[in-house]
Amino acid sequence: MSGLLLVDDRPNSFTRYAVRHRAEELVLLRFEEARDDLPAGHLRDTAQLPAFWVRSDVPLTEEARRYRDWIARQPVRPVHFCNPSEPRQHIAQRFAGLVGLPHLTTEQVRWVRDKAAMKDKFRALGLRTAAYRRVSVAEDVTDFAAEHGWPVVLKPVDSFACLDTYLLRGPADLRQVDLAARHFMVEEHLGGTEWEACALIHRGEVLDVWPSAMPCRPLDIVEGAMNANISVGSGPGPRCDVAGLVRQVVTGMDIDHGYLHMEFFETDDAVYAGEVGVRLAGCEITANHGHAYGFDVFGATLDVYTGRRPRLDYGVRRCVGDLLLPLPDSGRVLAITSPEELLRMPGVIKAVVRMAPGDRVTARRASHNASGFVHVEGATVAEVEERMRNVLEHFRIDIAAVPEPSTASP
């Protein structure tokens, strides 16, 4: 039986859907370096599926040969490939190429992972972007700011989820960053409104585009602002031609198929391309679109990754957003609002709480740091945002600090 080789480096709603609905088509591709991100419960829930583990201390070409020997003995023989993981793009796409599956080229991976190369490509396609520069020492940043003004945004060229990404308001803020630790770039801070757009692509054709509003920008989110995305299925959305913008990127990057997630800015007089990824959107953004347009978005996504053209039969049209529930500290959970309580709040249509009293938790400075999430519906973005703020007012999580074990000798 032909099937789909699906990268599985952390549990997510898309993988859970695929396991429930397309298990007979799936072979999982896992990486030893990401083993700690796969909880025991997830491994149990997927134990019935064939899974190939790529070892981290062996050349990838050798692992590809081992995979070909291994897959020859499996009941499912993948002829399609899907990588929903942002940080695994380089190794996953290269592995797919080595075993003869559809994949992004090395150049395409660079366009969607190296944020400086990405901006170069946007400009080559005729799109505006924020001014930027690759940097390696503090003077590079201050020279850039002298030309473009403070604040500036400092980020690793291969970051995701705002990891190691900072809004610098002046030279003193550089003290919090080790510029030698990663390859960094600096870019001007744009005003206006930041939007997202997701799209499905089949044989080079953009089937549809779904815009999302962000009540708070990601760099504000990692500093404690509301963490939410709202699919605009009804009511006012971006002013620009979002579908045309996405088609320009898809055509220019020669993307054949898959799920595309993009961020862009609208100012009073211009549109600026921000970033693009050829993989599923983070958090629960993809699920938002299914709720907002009334269709099976995960099934449609699996279709384009397995060579099928999905039928986008939409139902109800509304705005639906995912609100990530706070995880403010690390320690042991003493109390947390239950899903049942959350579902009684206005507009909440789904609630997932990932932790319970007694659990030990670790907070991180990342845009996906959360104790769970809710999906909230409304007629407009403004109504959804108001209902989300009501949820945050009533949500409670109490965490007690856990002392670090002593390293002193007895």
VMD Tcl script that draws the C-alpha trace (Angstrom):
set ca {
  {0.00 0.00 0.00}
  {1.30 3.46 -0.88}
  {1.24 6.01 1.89}
  {2.58 9.18 3.51}
  {5.83 9.61 5.40}
  {4.92 12.13 8.13}
  {7.52 13.88 10.30}
  {6.60 13.46 13.97}
  {8.83 15.53 16.22}
  {6.19 16.75 18.71}
  {2.50 16.06 19.37}
  {0.14 18.40 17.55}
  {-3.49 18.54 16.40}
  {-2.61 17.72 12.78}
  {-0.72 14.53 13.67}
  {-3.49 13.45 16.05}
  {-6.04 13.94 13.26}
  {-3.93 11.95 10.78}
  {-3.56 9.09 13.26}
  {-7.34 9.00 13.85}
  {-8.45 9.30 10.23}
  {-5.62 8.11 7.93}
  {-3.67 5.63 10.07}
  {-3.59 3.03 7.28}
  {-1.62 5.50 5.09}
  {0.93 6.66 7.66}
  {4.57 5.96 8.36}
  {6.12 8.23 10.99}
  {9.58 9.77 10.64}
  {11.21 10.65 13.97}
  {14.56 12.08 14.99}
  {16.53 10.91 18.00}
  {17.57 14.49 18.75}
  {13.88 15.34 19.34}
  {13.05 12.28 21.46}
  {12.52 14.37 24.62}
  {9.74 16.31 22.83}
  {7.66 13.14 22.34}
  {5.87 12.31 25.60}
  {5.28 8.70 26.64}
  {1.53 9.14 26.11}
  {2.02 10.20 22.50}
  {4.34 7.25 21.84}
  {1.71 4.89 23.27}
  {-1.06 6.46 21.17}
  {0.97 5.95 17.99}
  {2.56 2.59 18.84}
  {0.47 0.81 16.18}
  {2.10 2.84 13.37}
  {5.41 2.05 11.66}
  {7.97 4.60 12.84}
  {11.52 5.10 11.61}
  {13.96 6.84 13.97}
  {16.79 8.83 12.38}
  {19.89 8.54 14.53}
  {21.75 11.75 15.30}
  {25.29 10.32 15.28}
  {25.12 8.64 11.85}
  {25.46 10.30 8.41}
  {22.06 11.02 6.87}
  {22.97 9.16 3.70}
  {23.52 6.00 5.76}
  {20.21 6.51 7.56}
  {18.49 6.86 4.19}
  {19.93 3.49 3.10}
  {18.79 1.94 6.36}
  {15.30 3.41 5.85}
  {15.03 1.90 2.36}
  {15.89 -1.54 3.74}
  {13.44 -1.07 6.62}
  {10.51 0.25 4.59}
  {10.77 -2.67 2.16}
  {9.58 -4.88 5.03}
  {6.62 -2.65 6.00}
  {3.01 -3.02 4.79}
  {2.90 0.70 3.82}
  {5.31 2.13 1.22}
  {5.24 5.94 1.31}
  {5.27 7.77 -2.01}
  {4.34 11.12 -0.42}
  {6.01 13.23 2.27}
  {4.80 15.83 4.77}
  {6.89 17.81 7.24}
  {4.76 19.98 9.57}
  {7.83 20.93 11.62}
  {9.56 24.30 11.22}
  {12.87 23.47 12.98}
  {13.27 20.14 11.13}
  {12.97 21.58 7.60}
  {16.63 21.19 6.63}
  {17.13 17.61 7.77}
  {13.61 16.38 6.98}
  {13.50 17.70 3.41}
  {17.00 16.41 2.71}
  {16.06 12.99 4.06}
  {12.95 12.90 1.85}
  {15.12 13.66 -1.17}
  {17.59 10.92 -0.28}
  {14.80 8.31 -0.16}
  {13.13 9.47 -3.36}
  {10.07 11.30 -1.98}
  {8.69 14.74 -3.01}
  {10.53 17.45 -1.09}
  {11.61 21.07 -1.01}
  {14.92 21.74 -2.71}
  {17.90 23.03 -0.77}
  {17.26 26.49 -2.23}
  {13.56 26.41 -1.28}
  {14.41 25.36 2.27}
  {16.81 28.28 2.48}
  {14.07 30.68 1.32}
  {11.64 29.48 3.99}
  {14.11 29.01 6.87}
  {16.91 31.57 6.54}
  {15.07 34.82 7.29}
  {17.69 36.97 5.58}
  {17.65 34.86 2.41}
  {13.84 34.93 2.67}
  {13.83 38.74 2.57}
  {16.24 38.72 -0.37}
  {13.82 36.45 -2.23}
  {10.81 38.61 -1.35}
  {12.60 41.63 -2.79}
  {13.55 39.71 -5.93}
  {9.83 38.99 -6.36}
  {9.04 42.69 -6.15}
  {7.70 42.70 -2.57}
  {8.49 45.28 0.09}
  {10.19 44.10 3.26}
  {11.57 45.71 6.39}
  {15.18 46.88 6.07}
  {17.56 44.32 7.57}
  {21.21 43.34 8.02}
  {23.05 40.23 9.13}
  {24.97 41.01 12.34}
  {27.68 39.37 14.42}
  {28.81 42.06 16.91}
  {27.05 44.81 18.86}
  {28.45 47.55 16.65}
  {26.61 46.02 13.66}
  {23.33 46.48 15.51}
  {24.00 50.01 16.72}
  {25.19 51.07 13.24}
  {21.95 49.71 11.76}
  {19.86 51.51 14.39}
  {21.72 54.75 13.69}
  {20.51 54.49 10.10}
  {16.98 53.14 10.67}
  {16.16 54.20 14.23}
  {15.32 52.42 17.46}
  {13.59 50.12 18.30}
  {14.93 47.31 16.13}
  {14.13 43.61 16.01}
  {16.99 41.17 16.62}
  {16.47 37.52 15.69}
  {18.40 34.39 14.68}
  {18.09 33.82 10.95}
  {16.71 30.33 11.65}
  {14.55 31.04 14.69}
  {10.91 30.06 15.17}
  {8.28 30.78 17.85}
  {10.23 33.97 18.76}
  {12.99 31.94 20.40}
  {15.98 34.23 21.03}
  {14.10 37.08 19.29}
  {14.07 40.52 20.93}
  {12.73 44.03 20.47}
  {15.70 46.23 21.31}
  {14.82 49.77 22.37}
  {18.40 50.97 22.79}
  {22.04 49.87 23.00}
  {21.66 48.76 26.64}
  {19.25 45.98 25.57}
  {22.07 44.26 23.70}
  {23.47 43.07 27.03}
  {20.80 40.33 27.17}
  {21.95 38.73 23.89}
  {24.98 36.56 23.10}
  {25.54 37.43 19.44}
  {28.16 34.70 19.13}
  {25.69 31.95 20.08}
  {23.76 31.92 16.78}
  {23.64 33.58 13.37}
  {21.65 36.78 13.94}
  {20.04 39.47 11.84}
  {18.55 42.83 12.75}
  {15.60 44.47 11.03}
  {13.63 47.69 11.35}
  {10.54 47.65 13.51}
  {7.48 48.21 11.33}
  {4.34 50.01 12.46}
  {0.86 49.32 11.16}
  {-1.04 46.05 11.56}
  {0.51 42.59 11.45}
  {-1.59 39.89 9.76}
  {-1.21 36.20 8.93}
  {-2.38 34.23 5.91}
  {-2.58 30.47 5.35}
  {-3.09 28.72 2.02}
  {-3.37 25.27 0.47}
  {-1.43 24.58 -2.73}
  {-2.11 21.76 -5.21}
  {0.05 21.32 -8.32}
  {1.24 24.90 -8.08}
  {-2.26 26.35 -7.74}
  {-3.29 28.31 -4.66}
  {-6.67 26.73 -3.83}
  {-7.68 29.31 -1.23}
  {-6.22 31.76 1.27}
  {-7.43 32.34 4.85}
  {-6.31 35.49 6.66}
  {-5.87 35.73 10.43}
  {-5.78 38.70 12.78}
  {-3.34 38.89 15.69}
  {-4.65 40.96 18.62}
  {-1.07 41.20 19.93}
  {2.23 40.91 18.09}
  {4.44 37.88 18.79}
  {7.17 39.99 20.41}
  {4.58 41.39 22.82}
  {3.25 37.88 23.45}
  {6.58 36.57 24.75}
  {6.58 39.50 27.19}
  {3.17 38.50 28.55}
  {0.57 39.93 26.13}
  {-2.51 37.93 25.06}
  {-1.47 35.02 22.84}
  {-4.12 34.63 20.16}
  {-4.83 34.30 16.43}
  {-8.26 34.87 14.86}
  {-9.31 33.43 11.50}
  {-11.33 36.09 9.66}
  {-14.18 34.05 8.19}
  {-16.56 37.04 8.41}
  {-16.36 40.76 9.00}
  {-13.54 43.14 8.02}
  {-10.06 41.76 7.37}
  {-6.90 42.97 5.60}
  {-7.33 45.74 3.03}
  {-4.77 44.34 0.58}
  {-5.15 41.55 -1.99}
  {-4.03 38.73 0.33}
  {-4.60 35.98 -2.26}
  {-2.53 37.88 -4.82}
  {0.28 38.34 -2.32}
  {0.34 34.62 -1.53}
  {0.20 33.63 -5.22}
  {3.18 35.89 -5.91}
  {5.20 34.04 -3.26}
  {4.05 30.54 -4.30}
  {4.81 31.18 -7.97}
  {8.11 32.94 -7.26}
  {9.33 30.15 -4.97}
  {7.97 27.45 -7.30}
  {6.02 25.71 -4.54}
  {4.24 22.67 -6.00}
  {2.00 21.60 -3.14}
  {1.44 21.86 0.59}
  {0.35 24.23 3.33}
  {1.79 27.74 3.39}
  {1.79 30.12 6.36}
  {2.76 33.76 5.90}
  {2.96 36.94 7.95}
  {2.73 40.46 6.53}
  {2.26 44.06 7.65}
  {-0.18 46.69 6.46}
  {0.76 50.32 7.07}
  {-1.21 53.37 5.96}
  {0.26 53.29 2.46}
  {2.09 49.99 1.91}
  {2.19 46.22 2.42}
  {5.36 44.54 3.68}
  {6.10 40.81 3.41}
  {7.26 39.52 6.79}
  {7.99 35.80 6.88}
  {6.80 32.64 5.16}
  {6.86 28.94 6.01}
  {5.90 25.96 3.87}
  {4.43 23.85 6.67}
  {1.38 24.00 8.91}
  {0.88 27.12 10.98}
  {1.88 27.10 14.63}
  {-0.37 26.99 17.71}
  {-3.95 26.10 16.64}
  {-4.14 28.50 13.68}
  {-4.91 25.75 11.16}
  {-7.79 24.45 13.29}
  {-9.16 28.01 13.51}
  {-9.71 28.03 9.75}
  {-11.69 24.78 9.89}
  {-13.97 26.20 12.57}
  {-14.28 29.61 10.87}
  {-15.20 28.26 7.42}
  {-16.99 25.09 8.50}
  {-14.87 22.47 6.73}
  {-12.35 19.70 7.39}
  {-9.12 21.67 7.16}
  {-6.84 18.88 8.36}
  {-8.38 16.42 5.89}
  {-7.90 18.93 3.07}
  {-4.28 19.43 4.13}
  {-3.62 15.70 4.09}
  {-5.18 15.58 0.63}
  {-2.72 18.08 -0.89}
  {0.20 16.22 0.69}
  {-1.01 12.91 -0.81}
  {-1.58 14.24 -4.31}
  {-5.33 14.72 -4.07}
  {-7.24 17.90 -4.86}
  {-9.47 18.59 -1.84}
  {-13.03 19.81 -2.12}
  {-13.26 23.00 -0.09}
  {-16.94 22.82 0.75}
  {-17.45 25.57 3.28}
  {-20.31 25.72 5.76}
  {-20.92 28.36 8.39}
  {-18.83 31.54 8.07}
  {-17.69 33.26 11.26}
  {-14.54 34.38 13.05}
  {-12.83 31.79 15.26}
  {-9.59 32.17 17.15}
  {-7.28 30.15 19.34}
  {-6.37 31.70 22.67}
  {-3.35 30.09 24.32}
  {-3.87 29.87 28.07}
  {-1.07 31.37 30.18}
  {1.79 29.41 31.69}
  {3.43 32.21 33.70}
  {5.95 30.28 35.82}
  {7.79 27.01 36.25}
  {7.07 24.74 39.20}
  {4.26 22.50 40.45}
  {0.63 23.20 39.51}
  {-1.57 23.75 42.57}
  {-4.84 24.62 40.79}
  {-6.03 25.31 37.25}
  {-9.35 26.19 35.64}
  {-11.03 23.10 34.17}
  {-12.12 22.66 30.53}
  {-15.72 22.38 31.73}
  {-15.54 25.84 33.31}
  {-13.98 27.31 30.18}
  {-16.69 25.84 27.94}
  {-19.35 27.69 29.92}
  {-17.88 31.06 28.95}
  {-19.40 33.07 26.06}
  {-18.08 32.03 22.63}
  {-15.89 29.14 23.79}
  {-16.45 26.14 21.48}
  {-13.47 23.98 22.49}
  {-11.18 23.88 25.53}
  {-8.00 21.88 26.07}
  {-6.07 22.06 29.37}
  {-2.79 20.18 29.16}
  {-1.94 20.03 32.86}
  {-3.50 19.14 36.18}
  {-2.85 19.85 39.85}
  {0.37 18.11 40.88}
  {2.03 18.33 37.47}
  {5.48 19.85 37.24}
  {5.67 22.43 34.45}
  {8.35 24.53 32.77}
  {7.60 27.96 31.32}
  {9.62 29.19 28.33}
  {10.08 32.49 26.57}
  {8.42 31.33 23.34}
  {5.28 32.24 21.45}
  {3.85 28.73 21.94}
  {4.36 28.69 25.73}
  {0.94 27.72 27.15}
  {-0.96 25.59 29.65}
  {-3.65 24.80 27.07}
  {-5.92 26.59 24.63}
  {-9.51 27.49 23.83}
  {-11.22 28.13 20.50}
  {-13.50 31.17 20.66}
  {-16.10 32.15 18.02}
  {-17.81 35.42 17.15}
  {-19.27 37.43 14.29}
  {-16.24 39.72 14.02}
  {-12.61 39.82 15.09}
  {-13.51 42.45 17.69}
  {-16.18 40.23 19.26}
  {-13.83 37.25 19.41}
  {-11.10 39.36 21.00}
  {-13.50 40.69 23.63}
  {-14.59 37.16 24.50}
  {-10.96 36.04 24.71}
  {-10.17 38.77 27.20}
  {-13.13 37.61 29.26}
  {-11.65 34.10 29.31}
  {-8.31 35.47 30.51}
  {-10.02 37.41 33.28}
  {-11.58 34.19 34.63}
  {-8.78 31.69 33.90}
  {-6.68 30.72 36.90}
  {-3.47 28.75 37.23}
  {-1.59 28.65 40.53}
  {1.99 27.39 40.44}
  {4.30 26.80 43.39}
  {8.05 27.14 42.90}
  {9.97 23.88 43.21}
  {13.40 24.21 44.83}
  {16.32 23.17 42.66}
  {18.11 20.10 44.03}
  {21.21 20.98 45.98}
  {24.55 20.20 44.32}
  {26.59 20.64 47.54}
  {28.42 17.67 48.93}
  {26.91 16.19 52.12}
}
mol new
graphics top color blue
foreach p $ca { graphics top sphere $p radius 0.5 }
foreach p [lrange $ca 0 end-1] q [lrange $ca 1 end] { graphics top cylinder $p $q radius 0.2 }
display resetview
